[in-house]
Amino acid sequence: MYLSTPTQAPRSQEGETHGPPPESRSTMTVELSQRAKSVWAKTGGPLLYLPLIQHMTDSAHVASFLFDTWLAPASKQRWAESLGLSEDELHTVCAFLAGTHDVGKACPAFVAQCEPLAQLSRDAGLPCLTMAELRSDRKELPHSKVSQHAIIAWLLSHGLPARLALGLASVSGAHHGKPVPPRARHDIQRHVNGAGGEAWAEVRNELLDWMAGLTGFDELLHDGRLSAAPMPVLVELTGFVVVADWLASNSELFPLKPRTEAPELVEDPISRTLTGVEALGFPPPWAPPRPDISDPAGFYQSRFGWAGDCLPRPVQNKALELASAEDIGILFIETTTGDGKTEAALAAAEVIASHRELQGLLVALPTQATTNAMFSRVTPWIQRLPKPPDDLWNWVITLGHGKAMLNEQYAKLNAQSRAAAARHSSSNSTGIFEEESEHSASPDDACNASVHQWFLSAKRRMLANFHVATIDHILMAALKRKHLALSHLALSGKVVIIDEAHASDDYMNVYLDAALSWLGAYEVPVIVLSATLTANRKREMMAAYAPHRAAEIRQLKVDPKAYPILTVLPRGEAAVSQHVVPTTTRSKVVDWCWHPTELRSLADSVEAAIEEAGCALVVRNTVADAQETAVELRRRGLTVTLNHAGFLAVDRARNDADLVARFGKDGKLRPHKTVVVATQVVEQSLDVDFDVLFTDLAPMDLLLQRIGRLHRHDRPRPTRLETARVHILADLGADQPPKATGGSQAVYGEHHLCQTSAALFAHGDQIALPDDVLPLVSAALGSAQRLPAGWAEHAAAAKAEHDKKRSEQVDKASGWCLTPWQRERDKRSHLEKWCPISNDSPETQMAASVRDTEPTVEVIVVPLLPDQSAAILPPWAYPDGRVQVLDVSTLPDDDLAREIAGWTVRLPARITRGRLEESINAINDLPLSRRWKIRQHPLLRGELFLPMPQLQEGGNTLQTELTVRTKHYRLRYSPDNGLEVTES
């Protein structure tokens, strides 16, 4: 690994650098005045500091290092082409922007913050009032604002056009996460004491001249080669400068110096940089070598550990072929559940990344549960990829959701990485699994990517090479907020996979489409996976990615019977191509019928269906309906398992694992006769198989997902259940659509349920899978369809209500959604026009959201003995009957804290609706838990604790009371029913 210097001349074909030797660069401080050298940038207590000139040099050298060893080759090529520069010239621009981002610290409003160091500047001849005299100026003149103003003025003085100067300078203005408006120059004029007047302006210009000479930027100015940067490149450059600044600001990597030393540069700035970045162990870009795909079967077997007789499916072969032959903009892979979409997407991602030399991969999914499941599939795939070169650090992987550290595999990778970091302090470590220790990995855990501590921060984790996350992380790339440029930099050098794309609602799609426009601007290849995506939604996503082709895309014809299908929107101007492939998924015919919603009638039918034998699945659309159904079925003596979102996180994970163990493909533990009652949690990610299905009416795409759990695998069925049959719960009436339950209407709205009902009536009483998937989805969720006689008035009212709600959702989302990129029509020239954020923005209060859900709170349920004398571990988790006392008066170790963090459950919205703050205060103020020491553990800090006593000693049922404002609630929890809430 080598560090090219920011003062280098053009590099040769072999990558050799030809800059002046370190000795000549280190003497360049002689050219600086004492006034320029007297300005400080950082302090470390009363004894240490860092001169501004040193931080500027560190930042420029770190940027140079990142440019050469971390930035995706594809990004460098695109930036250079956009700016009309060579790669070496782009390297110079990056180093200069990083080296000058803090030049605005050369002003009294900043320097006066440390009086002893301010005196150094006064002694050097710079006027500087005290902080007490500059208090208002300090607030109005953050150094980022002064930096932007200084760079604009300096660039204009060198003859650059205003548009170009504003754009480049806005990078420094935005390096603390919020762009600075160009009108801020008036603040400089109004606050002369804080800005420092002419003397300080001269120092800032001197520092800019010096850094321009140090990096070679002065030659670019004189050559007139600079052109205005397009907005996407400005955004990425800002993210790049922020990363360089954060690394250069780390005093463990770049030590401060004693205040007793003169403000001179270190003798060898390159060695200082190398020492710092080597200690951090920054990862290289992924940029995999081109794989040999001449034998597709062999390729898939090597990447996914398949046996030699296991062959790829047609959709997988076609994905590999298209990834190799096409210049992918967006690749849609649409096929039925179980047809190998994930493997097809990962294989295609590797081929695309190798062709385009990309930095990494992001995989996005709808929920934490599906994200965890995907993480366990991505890590063994990474392990089978060609390894990074021996002289480079591992790639970095992160898991992106709020409960990531509760994921056992991720926590284990994190522990292994920390152990390795403690054992190895230099780059001769080739991985994280070199020595045997308590954290050594088994072959199943080993991975070419490690969990790097620097990337664990919420703002940094997307920068990792491999990021498996909830879809929120892509949606948040279109949410106006601080440090948004970091997210865009993270996305811009990756392949992005969006799984289960049909799961996003109208509100989320506002953010998703805006994000897609920026992914298109960055030429990010996107792979979209779905079993039930409508043709219209596919066209919307393509038009968002390539808005200049929207008119063409809107005319794209999609055959509703073409399924499975792969669709390619190329990166350039080539036509969209559609490729229908055969499926090897076993075809099945499912009979369906309407069933009354009345609970006793439902229970009668379930009981009759499995009278002799069979495994029945009952899917209800609300937790309350699911719990009520389970109670009725148990009352009849049936064995019932309940699964919904109202269980503790640890119990939900246990429930999911139990369902897969009993009803999965293996089938060894499959019961003879049982019922599973579940909510929507059973629709996604669980490979389970039932003999008969009863389900609440739901939108067609979700209904088909549920039907996919019926007769999923080849196995013998009870005689009466040999034919797959689904009973759809809705009440039939004359001249009107079937009436779903009140909970179903509240969750999904009458319009989608009416459309689904109409499509089912028109289709007939049998559904052939997978052949009928796309036609049914297109009929129900696509354009208007013919309705049965008598439905028109009801359907029109439902549609009007739906359109009104959708309009409200779009308006609500648009208020905080980033303006989509419009390519040639987009004339924005500086970052404030890209993401304007005011100081009182709701972003800083975490009020903006990318999901249109009611605000609720999550609590950690802590069981107590019946007399509340002690906290205990959940008794059902320790079936030996012994009480496990939890010591709440001391800090738990990490393992116990992680276990406690798994006792979380979300309270129903009816408790917090309109009373969110009061609900939080009511729980926080509970006298029993308020002073518990366990709350101070980093994994538990800031969480809400809800103590719940056992109803009886040794029992598994917990109960407590909670008063919020004037409402009184009784909360009961058990591992059989989950959380139940009633008003008392």
N, C-alpha and C positions, 0 to 999 in steps of 0.2 A: 504494500500500500504506500503510495507516495502522495505528497502534497505539492501541487503546483502553486506557484506564488502568484498573487494578484498583480505583480509587476512584470509578469512574463511577456516576452515577445511571442509571436505566433509559434505554436508547437509544430514539431516535425511530424511526419506520418507515423513515426514510432512512438509518439507521445512524449518525446524528450522535451524538457523545458529549457528555455534559454534566457531566463531573466537574469538581472544582475545578481551577483553573489550576496549572501546575507550581510556581509560586512558593509557593503556600500549602502544597503537599505537601512541598516541600523544607524548610520551616521546622518540620515536625512533629517533627524530632529534638530541638527545644527541649523538647518534652514528656517526653523520655526522660531518665532519671537518668544521671549519669556512670558509675555502676556498669554500667548496661545498655550504654552506648556503649563501654565499655572492653574488651568481649569480642571476641576475634579469631575469624575463620572460616577463613582461608587464609593461607599464607605463600609467598613466592617468594624463597628464599635469605635471606641475612642482612639485606637492605635493604628488602624489600617485604612487604606484608601486605594483608589485606582485613578490615575490621571485620565482625562478624557482622551488624550492622544493614544494611550495604551488600549483603551476599550475600542476606539475606532480601528486601530490596527488589528486587534484580536478579532473583531467582527468581520473585517475584510478578509482575513486569512481563513477564518472558519467558513465563510461563504465560499471561498475558493476551494476549500477541502470538500464541502458538501456538493459543490458543482461537479467536481471531478469524480467523487466516489459514491454519492448517494442519489443525486437527482436522476430521474429516469432519462435515458438517452432519447426517448421519444419526445419528452417535454423540451429538452434542450434544442432538438431539431426544430420543433414547432415554434418555439419562442424566437429562435434565430431567423427562421423564414418570415415570421410575422413582422419582425423588426428590420428585415433586410440586412442582417448582419451575418458575419461568419460566426462559427461557434466560439472562436477565440475572442472575438469582439463582444459577443454576448457574455462571456466569462468576465470580461472587464466591466461591463455594465452591472452585473450582479455584485461583483466585489465592491464597486464604487457605491452602489445603493446601500449595501450592508455597512460599509465603512463610514457612511455619512448620516445614518439614520438618527444618531444622537447628537448631531452638531448643534442642535438647539439647546443643549445643556450649557452652552456657552452664553449664558445670560444671567443677570442678577436674580431673577425670579427662581432659578434653580440653584445657583451657587450659594445663595444666602441661607439655604436650608442647614448648612453646616458652618457655623461661625468661624471655627479655627481655619477651615479650608477656604472660606470666603476671604479671609485675611491674606492668604497667599496671592489671590488675584489682586487685592488692593495693593499689596506690596509690589506687585508687578506693574502697577500703574493703571489698573482697571477700576473705574468707579463702581461701588456696590453698596447699596443701602442694606440695613439689617432686615432680618425676616419680619420683625415687628412692623417695620415701615413698608414692607412689600406684601403684606398678607393678602390683600385683594388682588394684587397683580399675580401672585402665585396661583390663585384659583383660576384666573382668566387666561393665564399663559402657561399651560403645560408644555414641557419641552418638545413634545411632538409637533405642536402648533408652531413653535418658533423654528424648528427644523424645516418644516414645510415652507414657511415664509422665506427662510434664508436660502433654501435651495432654489425656489422659484426666482428670487431676485438674482441669484448668482447665474443661473442658466440664461435668464433673459439678458444679463449683462454680456454673456458670451454669444449673443445673437440668435439664440434658439427661439422658434416661434412660441407664442404663448400657450397654444394647445399642447405642444410637446412638453414644455416646461411644467405646466400644471399637472400633466399626467405623471411624469417621473417623480415630481416632488410629492405628490399625494401618497406615494408609497411610504415615505418617511412619516408623513402625517398620520397614517393609519397603523403604524407599527405597534401601538398599544391597543389595537382592536377596534377603534372607532375612527373612521375617516374624519378629516378636518375640512370644513367648508372653505373654499377659496376666499370667501369674504372675511375670513379670519385675519387677513392682513390689516383690517381696520382695528382689530384688537391690539396689534403690535403698535399701531400709531397712537391708540388711546392710552396704552400702558407703557410709556416711554421708560419709566424707571425700571420696570420689570424686564423690558427687552434690552435696556442698557444703552440706547442711543448709538451714536456713530462709532465710539470706541469698540463696543462689543460687536457691532456689525462688521467692523474691520477684522476682528478676531475670527468670526464665523467664516468670512470670506477667505481668510488666510488658511483656515483648516480645510476648507473645501478645495482651495488651490493645491494644498499639500496632498490630500487624498486623491485628487485627480491625477497628480503627477505620480503618486505611489502606485496607482492601479493602471495607469495608462489611459484613463478616461479623457485626459486633456487632448490626446491625439485624435480620439473620436470626435471631440468638439471641433477641432481645427479642420478635420477632414470633411466635416459636414455630412457624415454618414448616418447620423441619428434621424429616425423618423418616429412619428407619434405611435405609441404602443396601443394596440387594440385593448379594449377593456378586459377581456379574458386574461391577456398576458399581464396586465397591471395587477389584477387580482392575484394571480399565481406568484408574481414577483414579490408582492406584499407578504404572502404566506412564507415564501422562501426567506425573506429578510427577517421575519419574526423568528423562524427556527434558528437562523444564524445568531440573532441577538440573544435568544434564550440560552443557547449553548455558550456563547462568549460571556454571558453574564453569570455563569455558574462559577462561583469563587472556589469551589473544590477542584474544578478543572483548570481555571485560570486565576491563580492566587492573587490576592491583593498584596500591596507592598506597605512597609512601615511608613508612617507619615514623616518620619525623620529623613527619609530618602528624598533626593531631588526628583522632580517630575520628569524623568527621562524614560525613553523606551527601554525594554529589556534588550540585551545585546543580540539575542538570536530569536526573533519573533516566530520563525518557522518551527524551530524546536519547541518553543512554548506551545504553539498550536498543535503540533503532532503529539506532544505529551498529553495535552488535554483531551483531544478527541480519541486517542488510543485508550486512555483510561476509561472513557465512556463506552467504547466498543460499539460504535454506530454501525448499523447493518448496511450491507450493499443493496442495490436494487435487485429485484428478482431477475428480470431479463433472462429467462431460461434459454438454453441453447435449443436450436430447432430440433424437435424430436423426429425420429424416423417413424412415419406413420404408413409406410408402404404395406405393413401387415397390421391392419386395424385391430384384429383379434389379439395379436401379441402385445400391441400397445396398451389396450384396455386391461389385459391380464396383468401387465407389469405395473400399471398405475393403481389398480384397485384390488390386487391380490386375488384375482379370479383363478379358478382351476383351469387347467389346460383345455378341458372340454367345454368351458363356458364361453360362449360367443356373444359379441355385441349385438344388440337389437338394431333393426333398420334405422330407427331414429338416432341412435348413437353413431352409427356409421355415417349417416348423412350430416350430422352436426360436425363431425371431424372433417369430412370432405369440404363442407362450406367454410369452416374456419380456415382451412388451408388455401382454398381457391378464391374466396371472396375477400374484399376489403371491408370488413364488418363495421357498420355503424351500430345498428341494432339487429340482433338475431333473436327471433321469437321461436321458442320450442314449445309446441302445444301438443300434448298427448295425454292419454289417460294416466291416472295414478298407478304407479308400479311399473311404468314402461321405461324407467331409467333416465329420467330427465336430469337428475343431479349429476350422474356420471358423464352424461353427454355434455353438460355445461362445463364441468371442470376440465374435461379433455379439450373442449373447444377453447377454453380460457388459456390453457397452456400453449396451444398452437398460436393463438392470436398474440399472446404476450411475447412469444419467441420471435414472431415476425415483426412486431412493432417495438420490441425492446422496452417493455413496460416495467414499472417499478413494483407492482404488486397486484393484489386481488381483493375485492370487497364482495362478500356475499350477504345479501339482505333478506330477511324473512319477517313475517307478520308479527310473531309473538316471541316472548322469551323462551317458551317451551320448544317451539320449532327452531329457534336459534341455537339453543343448547344441543338439540338433536343434530343439527347441521355441523356444529363444531366438532362433535365426535366423529363425523364422517370426513371432515376436511383434514383433520390432523393426520390420520394415517395416509391420506393421499399425499400430503406434503412430505411425509417421511419417505415415500416412494419416488419422489421427484429426484432428478439429478442434484446432487449435493452442491452447496456453495463451494467455491475454491478453498483449498485448505488454508490459504493465507488470509482469508476473510472471516469476519464474524458470521454467526448464524443469521438467518432472516428472523424477523420479529413477527409474532402473531398476537392478536388481541381479541378478546371477546367483548362485544359492545352491547351491554344493557345494564340496568341498575343493580342487578343481582349477580353480576359476573363472577365475583369472588366467592359466591356460594356454589358455583359449579365445581364439582369435585375434581374433574380432569383439569380444568383451568387453574384451580388452586394448587394442584400437584405440579403442573408445569411452572407455576410461579415459584413454588418452593424450590424446585430443582434449579431454576435459573438463579435464584438468590444464592443457593449453595455453591453453584458453579462460579458466580461472580466473586464470592468470598475466597474460592480456591485459586482462581486464575486472575491475575491482574494485568496480563499483557495479551497481545494478539496471537500468541502461539496456541491459545485455546481454540480448537476447531469446532467445538460444540458444547452442549450442556450435559452430556451424559458420558463423561470420560472416566470417572472413578466410581467405585462402589461406595455408597454411603446410605444413610437412612433415606435420602431423597433420590437415590439412583433410580433411573427409569427402567421399567420392564420393556421388552421389545414392543409391546402393544402401545406403550406410552411414548416411546421415543419419537422425536420429530426434528426435522431440519430447521424448524423455527422455534425460537424460545420466547419466553415472556420477559421483555426487557423493562426494567424498572422505570426508565425515563418515559416510556410510552404508556404508562398506566394512568396518567392524568387524563381526565375526561376530554380536555382540549387537544391532547396529543395522540390518543389511541388510534384515531383513523389514519395517522401517518405511518403506522406499522405496515410492513409488506403485505401481511394477510390479516384482514379484519372481518370477522364473522359477527354480524350485528342485526338488531331489529331494523326494520324499514325506516324507523324514526331517524336514523343517522343520515339517510339520503334525504328525507323530507326536511331535516334541519338544515341541510345545505341550501334550502330556499327560504329559510326563516331569517328575517332581519335581526341580527344579534352581534354581539362583540366577537371578535376573532373569527368571523365567518371566512375570511380569506384562508385560514389554516385548513378548514374543511375542504375548500375548493382545491387547494394545493394537494391535499391528501387524495382526493378523488381523481385529480387530473392525470395522474400517471398510472392509473390502474385499469384492470378489467373489472367491470361491475356486473354482478349477477343478481337479478331481482327474482326471488322465488315466490310462488303463489301470488302473482301480480294481481289476480282477480280480487284479492282480499282487501284492497284499498277502497274506501268509500269516496263519495263525491268531495267531501272536505279535504281528505288526504290527497286526492288527485290534483287539487289546485297546487299544492306544494310539490307533488311528484312531477307534474308537468313542467313547472318552473325549473326544478332541479334538472330534468332531462334536457331542457334548453341549454343549460350551462354545460352539461356533460357533452352535448353536441358541439358546443363552442370549443371544448377542450379535446374534441375528437376521441372521447373515451368510448371504447367498445362496450356495449351493454348487451347482456344476454338475459332475456325475459322468459321465465318459465311459468306455465299455467296449464291446468287441465280444462279450464272453463272460461277463457277470456273471450269476450265478445269481439266481433269484427270491428264494431264502431270504436270500442276502447283501444283496440290495437292501432287503428288509424289515428286516434287522438295522441297516442304515445309517440308514434312516428312523426306526426306533425309537430309535436312539442320538441322533439330531438332535432328536427330539420325544418324550422319554421319557413325557410325560404322555399320549401317544396310542398307547403301545406295544400295548395290548390291541386297539385298533382296527386298527392296522397289521398285527398278526399274522394277522388274519382276511382281509387283502387277497388277493383271488384274482388270479392272474397266468396268463394263457393261455400255455402253453409254445410255442405256434406263433405268438404275436403278436410279430413281428419284421420290420423295425426298429420300435422303440417308444420313445416319450418319456413319462416319468412325472413328474408334479409333486406334491410334497408342499408345500402352501402354507405360508406363514409363520404364518398364523392358524389358525383351526379348520375351514376349508373342507375338504371331502372330497378325498382323493387322486384325481387324474385320470390316466388312461392313454390314450395317443394312438398308435395304430398308423398307420404311414405306408408308402407303397410305396417300394421302392428302385429306383434307376436303375443300381445296380451290376450288371454283366454276370453273369447266372446261369451257373453251370458245374456239371457233374457230375463227381465224382472217384471213380474206382474205387480200392478199397483191398484189400490182402491182407496176411496174416501172412508174415513172412520169418524164417528162422533167424538167431540172433545170431552164429553162428560166423563168424569174420573172413574165412576163405577163401571161404566160401559167399557172403558179402556182396560181396566183391570180384569174384567170378565174375559175380554178377548186375549189378553196376554196369557192369562191362566189357561185358557182353552188351547192356545197355540202350542204350548209346551206341556200339555197335560201328561203326555207319556215321556217325552224327552225333548231336549233342545236348549239352545242358548239364544235368548231374546235380547235385543237392544231397543231401549225406549229413549228417544232423544226429545227433550223438552227445551223450549227456548228461554226459560228463566229458571233461576236457581230455586225460587219458591215453588214453581210447578214441579220441578224435579224432586224436591224434598217431599212434597205432598204425595206424589205418585209412589215414591219409595215406601212411605208410611202405609199407604193402602195395600200395596202388594205384599209387604211384610205381614200386615194384619191377616192376610189370607194364607200365611204359612210358606210363602215362596222365599227362596234364598235370593237376596237382592244386594247388589253392589252399587253404591252411589258415587258418581264422579262429576264434580263441578268445580267452579273457580273459588268456591267459598270454603276450601280446606286450607289449613296451614301449608305453606310452600313445601315443607318436608313431607307432609302427608300426601299432597298432590303428586309429588314425584314418586312416592311409594305406590300410590294408586295407579299411576300410569304404567309403572314397571309391572305391577301385578296384572293389569289388563293384558299387556303384551305377553307376559308369561303364560297366562291362561287361555287367551284367545288369539294368539299370534300364529305364525306359520308353522312353528314347531308342533304345537298341539298336544304335547305330552301331558300337560297339566289341565287340559280342557275338561271342564266339569260335564256331568251327564245332563244336568238340568239346572238352569239358573237364569237370572235376569240382571242386566246392567242398565241402570237408569243414569243418563248423562245429559249434560248440556252441550253447547257447541264445542267444548274442549275435545270431544271425540272426533270432530271433523278433520282435524289436521294432525299430521305427523305420526299418529298411532297406527301401526300395522296390525289391525285387529279384524276378526272375521266372525260374523254371527249368522245364525240360521234364519231368523226372521226379524224384521225391523218395523217399529212403530215410531213415527216422527211427527212433531208439529210441522205444519206448513211453513216453508222458508223460501227465500228467493232461489231460483232454479239452480244457480251454480252451487250453492251450499247444499241444496237438497240432493244434488248428484254426488257431492262429496260424501254425504251420509249414506246414500245408496251404495257407494263404493265399499262400505264396510259389510255389505251383505253378500254371502257366498263368495268371499274374496279369494279363498284358496281352494284347491282341489282336496276334498275330504268327504267321507261318507256323511250323509245327513239323515236325521230321523225321517221315517217314512212320510209323515204328514208335512214335512218341511223340505222335501226334495226339490220343490219348485221355489225359487227365490221370490219373496213377496214382501212388499212394503205397504203399510197402512198409513195413510197421510191424514193427520188429525185436523179436521175442519168440518163445520156443520153446514150441510146443504140446505138451500132454501129456493123457493120459486123465484125465477127471474132476477137472480142476484148472484154474485160470486160466492163461493164457499166462505163461510165466516170463520176465520182463525181465532184462536184464543186472544184475550185481551193483551196478555204478555207478548204474544207474537206480533200483534199489531203495533205495540209500543216499541218493540225492538227494531222491526223492519219496515214499518209503514204499510198501509193498505195497498198502495200502488204496486209495489213489487210482488206482493202476495197475489193480487188480482191478476197480474201479468203471468205469473207462474201457473195459476189455476187455469187461465185461458189456454196456455200452451199445452198443459196436460190434457185438457178436454179435447183439444184439436188433434193431439197426437195419438190418442187411443190408450187402451189399458195395458199395454206392454211397452217396456223400454229395453231396447237392445244396446248393450254396452260393449265396446265404446262407440259404436256407429251413430247412436242417437245423441251423443253428448253435445256436439257443436250445433246441430239443428235445434235442439231444445233450448240451449242457452241463447242462441241467436233469436229464437222466437220470443222468449220471455224477457230478455234483457236488451235486445236490440231495438230496431225501429218498431213503429206501431204495428199491431197485429189485429186480425179480425176477432171480434169478441162474440161470445154466444148471445143470442137474442135476450133482451131484457137487462143486459149488464151495462149498457151505455151510460146511463145517468150516474150509477154508482161509480163506474170506472172513471168517468170524467171528473167527478168530485175528488176521487182518490188521487188522480194525476195532478189536479190543480193544487192539492195540498202538498204533494210530493215536489212539484216544481217550485212552489213557494219556499218550502224548506231547503231545497237544493240551492235556490238563489240566495237565501239567507246564509247558508253554509259557505257558498263561494264568496259572498261579500265579506263575511267574517274572516275567512282565510286570507283573502286578498289584502286586507288591511296590514298584515304583517308578513306578506309574502314578497320575496324578492322579484323585481320586474324581470321577466324572461329576457334572455338574450335574443336579439333580432337580426344578428349578422349585419348585412350591408346597410340595413335601415337604422342600425343602432349607432348613434353619434355621440354617446357618452364618452367624455375624455378624461375624467378624473374620478377618483373612488367615492367621493361624497355623493355623486350622482348614482353610483352603483348601490350603495347601502347606507342611506342616510339614517343615522341613529342619534337621537337627542339624549341629553344627560338624564332626562326623566322618563326615558323609554321603559315601557313595561317589560322589555327584555331583561333589564337589570333586576326586575322584581320577579322574574320567572313566570310572568302572567301569560305570555304567548305560548300557544301549544299547537302542535302539528296534528293532533287528534281531537276531534270534536266530541269529547266525552265529558260527562259531569265530573267536577272535582270531587275526589274522595280521599280518604286517608287510609294508610296501611299501618297496622299495629303489630307489635310482637306480643303474642299471647303467652303469658307466664303462668303456668299452673301453680296453685297454692293448695296446701292441706285444707281440709274443710274448716278448721278453726282459724285459718289464715296465719298460723304461727310460723310457717316457713314456706319458701318457694321450693318447688320440686321440678325435676325433669318430667316431661310428658309420660305418664304411667303406662300408656299403651305402647310406647317405644321400648319398654323393658318388661316383657311378659313374665319374668320370673317372680313378679309380685313384690319385689323389694322396692321400698321407697328410696328414690335417689334425690337427696336434698341438694338444692342449688344455692350456693353461697353468693348472695347478692351484695355482700358488703366488701368484696374484694374484686380486683380486676381478673377476669377469666383469662386463661391462655387462649391462643389463637384458635385452636381446634374447638374449644368449647364455645368461644364467641361466634365462630362460624356456624356451629350447631344452633345456638340461640337465634342467630339471624335467620335461620330457616323456619322459625316459628311464626312467620308473618302471614297475615291474612288481611284482605281489603274489606273495610266496612261497607255495607250497602249504601247506595247513594241517598236513600231516603233519610238516613241519619244526618248526612252532611249537606244535603241540598239547601242552599240559602243560609247555611250555618257552618261553613267550613272552619272559619277561625274559632268559633265557639266550640266546635267539636274537638279541635286540636287542643285548645286550652283546657277543656273538661278532662281530657285524658292526661295531659301533662301535669295537671294539678292534683291528680289522685294522690292522697297523702301516703299511701302504702309504698308506692314505687318512686316517688319524687326524689328521694335521696339515695337510691340504689347506686352503688359504686360501679356495677357492671355497665351502666350507661356510658361510662367514660372510655370504654374500649373503642379504638378507631373504627372497628366494624359495626359498632352499635351506637356510636355517637350521633345524636340528632334523631334517633328513632323514637317512636311512641310506644310505650310499654303499657299493656293492659293486663293487670293481674286478674286471674279468674280462679276462684276456689273450686275444689271438687264438690260435687253435690253430696257425695258420701265417701267415706274413707275407702281407699282401694279402688274406687270407681273411675271410669274413663270419661265421665261427663262433667264439664266445667260450666259454671254459671256466675254471672255478675250483673249488676245494675249500672246504668249510665244515664245521667241527666244532661241534656243539652238544651240550654235555654229553658223552655217550659215543657219540653218533651222528655218522657221517661221511657227508657228501653230496657228490656230484659234480653241479655245476650247469653246464648247457650252454645257450647261447642262440644262435639264428640267426634271421634275418628270415623264413626259410621255415617253421620249426617252432615258433618261440617258445621259451619256457623249458622245459627238460626236466630233471628231477631224478631221480637214482638214488642209492640207498645204496651206498657203496663199502666 
